[in-house]
Amino acid sequence: AGIAAAYAHKLKTGQGQVVDTSLMEAALQQTYWQAAIYFATGQSPGPSGSAHVLTAPYQAFRASDGWINIGGANQANWERIAEVLGHPEWRGDPRFATNSARMENLDALVASMEAVLVTRTTAEWIRAFDAAGVPVGPVHSLGEALSHPQTLSRGMVVDLVHPEAGETRALGCPLHFSATPTRIDRPAPLLGEHTREVLRECGYTESEIESFIADGVVEAAHTGTGPEPAINP
């Protein structure tokens, strides 16, 4: 975003500029809700798990066979949630009638909702909440995420052949370019797999390279081509 903004400035003015940031600043900026609470109250909010710090119900809930995220980001969504769960009376319950009341009684709210949610599967609840227009989605295990159709269609899991491990899989590249498509067509190298290649590019002779290997200056893996590298005693 910073680079794009600087580029937009260059298009208007013809002047470039340095874009400076850090991982610390980027991470801190993502605490906007927690920071707002601290600035308003002077108190640091504690851990909240998957729950939103200002809105309820907005978190992961247990179903009969897994977990789902339900997003009750506003009063209308909350009222739909109560209907889907078969408890329209919750809309008028003083503990749950308003967002502030739900936040104050979050433990009771979660317990009441999960008592119903555990009676059906994640797929059943997702269909029901989708039909009611409530934001909802499954909480995938890592295996489910890696085998998800969207993951596979985007090429985020690739098949590779490793010289020692054989057929393996690895993560793909999350950047997709229209003119210069990315690809991952080889596994992570063995220790020293490209030592000879790199040293040749640096101008060293074969005898110098073999001397470096024999003296333990560098490591070189044997990949099935060329002479077996020397092994130090």
C-alpha positions, -999 to +999 in steps of 0.1 A: +000+000+000+028+024+008+046+017-025+013+022-044+007+055-026+042+067-034+038+056-070+005+076-072+024+106-059+051+101-086+025+099-113+012+133-102+044+151-094+072+132-112+090+129-079+100+096-063+104+091-025+117+066+000+090+044+016+101+034+051+083+010+075+091-020+097+075-052+108+070-037+143+050-008+129+029-030+106+021-054+135+012-025+158-011-010+133-031-042+133-040-036+170-063-008+161-093-020+181-072-029+212-053+004+208-086+023+207-097+006+239-064+016+256-066+052+244-102+055+256-098+037+290-061+037+299-065-001+304-048-027+282-074-053+270-066-089+279-065-119+255-098-124+238-092-156+218-111-155+185-137-131+199-140-095+186-131-071+213-160-047+206-189-067+191-207-099+201-213-125+190-184-124+166-161-154+171-155-191+166-181-215+180-181-252+185-205-273+164-210-311+166-181-319+143-158-288+144-158-251+146-175-222+127-170-185+127-202-165+131-201-127+125-229-108+144-213-075+136-246-055+141-279-057+157-297-070+126-272-098+123-277-107+160-314-109+156-311-132+126-287-154+146-312-157+174-338-168+148-316-193+132-307-208+166-344-212+174-344-187+202-361-155+191-367-147+227-330-139+231-336-107+212-355-093+241-334-109+269-318-081+289-285-099+289-284-101+251-307-073+238-280-048+229-244-051+219-231-036+252-252-061+271-239-090+250-203-079+256-210-077+294-225-111+294-203-127+268-196-159+287-233-165+291-240-157+255-213-181+242-225-209+265-262-204+254-253-204+217-229-233+219-255-254+237-275-252+205-247-252+180-233-285+192-265-302+181-258-299+144-228-301+121-208-272+107-221-278+072-257-277+085-252-245+104-233-228+075-263-235+052-287-222+078-268-190+085-260-184+048-297-186+040-304-160+067-278-137+055-255-140+085-217-140+079-204-175+086-176-198+077-159-230+087-127-230+109-105-253+088-078-275+102-045-270+084-051-302+064-085-290+053-071-256+043-043-272+022-068-295+004-095-269-001-106-265-037-097-228-037-062-235-024-057-261-052-072-239-079-048-211-070-018-234-072-009-230-035+001-267-032+027-280-056+041-315-062+079-318-063+104-346-065+132-344-039+164-362-045+163-380-012+127-378+000+111-386-033+077-373-041+068-344-018+045-314-017+052-278-009+035-244-007+031-225-039+037-188-044+010-164-033+019-138-059+003-142-094+015-121-123-003-120-157+029-114-178+055-133-157+038-163-140+056-177-110+064-213-107+080-237-082+096-265-101+123-278-077+125-286-040+146-269-014+183-278-021+204-302-002+231-288+020+258-278-005+238-289-035+248-259-056+282-252-041+301-262-072+278-243-095+281-211-074+318-213-071+322-218-109+301-187-114+325-169-091+354-179-114+370-207-094+386-236-112+376-272-107+408-279-088+403-249-065+367-260-058+377-296-050+405-282-028+379-261-009+357-291-004+386-314+007+398-288+032+363-284+047+361-248+036+327-254+019+301-282+019+291-299-014+263-325-017+265-354-041+235-352-064+242-382-087+262-362-112+299-355-112+325-370-089+316-379-053+327-350-031+356-356-007+346-366+028+367-352+056+378-376+083 
